[in-house]
């Protein structure tokens, strides 16, 4: 355990940040999974609404610094291409 006051504070703040980042990443994964299940079910309308929610979630994660800009763009692009490919 750290003895210096600033080191103790860093431990606490990094733990808080880690928990917040985990929650945001988990939300992104859930949103992506919803899009993929709608695509697998063949429901285009549900896939479009899930894609809209997923894109919003991913963009928020990017804004918060949890995801890098290119990673967020790639995820949204791949999801939208998969939804567009549906017949």
C-alpha positions in Angstrom: 0.0 0.0 0.0 1.2 3.5 -0.8 2.4 5.7 2.0 2.4 9.1 0.3 -0.9 11.0 0.3 -0.8 11.8 -3.4 -0.2 8.1 -4.3 -3.2 7.1 -2.1 -5.3 9.6 -4.0 -4.1 8.3 -7.3 -5.1 4.8 -6.3 -8.6 5.9 -5.4 -9.1 8.0 -8.6 -7.7 5.4 -10.9 -10.1 2.8 -9.3 -13.0 5.1 -9.9 -12.0 5.8 -13.4 -11.5 2.1 -14.1 -15.0 1.3 -12.8 -16.5 4.1 -15.0 -14.6 2.9 -18.1 -15.8 -0.7 -17.5 -19.4 0.4 -17.3 -19.1 2.4 -20.5 -17.4 -0.4 -22.4 -20.0 -2.9 -21.1 -22.7 -0.6 -22.5 -21.0 -0.4 -25.8 -20.7 -4.2 -26.0 -24.4 -4.6 -25.1 -25.5 -2.2 -27.8 -23.4 -3.9 -30.4 -24.8 -7.3 -29.3 -28.4 -6.0 -29.7 -27.6 -4.9 -33.3 -26.0 -8.3 -34.1 -29.0 -10.2 -32.7 -31.4 -8.1 -34.7 -29.4 -8.8 -37.8 -29.3 -12.5 -37.1 -33.1 -12.5 -36.6 -33.5 -10.8 -39.9 -35.5 -7.9 -38.4 -34.4 -4.8 -40.4 -36.4 -2.3 -38.5 -35.2 -3.5 -35.1 -31.7 -3.6 -36.5 -32.0 0.1 -37.6 -33.2 1.3 -34.2 -30.6 -0.8 -32.4 -28.0 0.7 -34.7 -29.1 4.2 -33.9 -28.8 3.5 -30.2 -25.5 1.7 -30.6 -24.0 4.6 -32.6 -25.1 7.0 -29.9 -23.6 4.8 -27.2 -20.3 4.4 -29.1 -20.1 8.2 -29.8 -20.6 8.9 -26.1 -17.9 6.4 -25.2 -15.6 8.2 -27.6 -16.4 11.6 -26.1 -15.6 10.3 -22.6 -12.3 9.0 -23.8 -13.1 5.3 -23.3 -12.8 4.5 -27.0 -10.3 6.0 -29.4 -11.8 8.0 -32.3 -10.8 5.5 -35.0 -12.0 2.6 -33.0 -15.4 4.2 -32.5 -15.7 5.1 -36.2 -14.7 1.5 -37.2 -17.3 0.0 -34.9 -20.1 2.2 -36.2 -19.0 1.7 -39.8 -19.0 -2.1 -39.5 -22.4 -2.2 -37.8 -24.0 0.2 -40.4 -22.5 -1.8 -43.3 -24.0 -5.0 -41.8 -27.4 -3.5 -41.4 -27.3 -2.1 -44.9 -26.3 -5.5 -46.3 -29.6 -7.0 -44.9 -32.2 -7.7 -47.6 
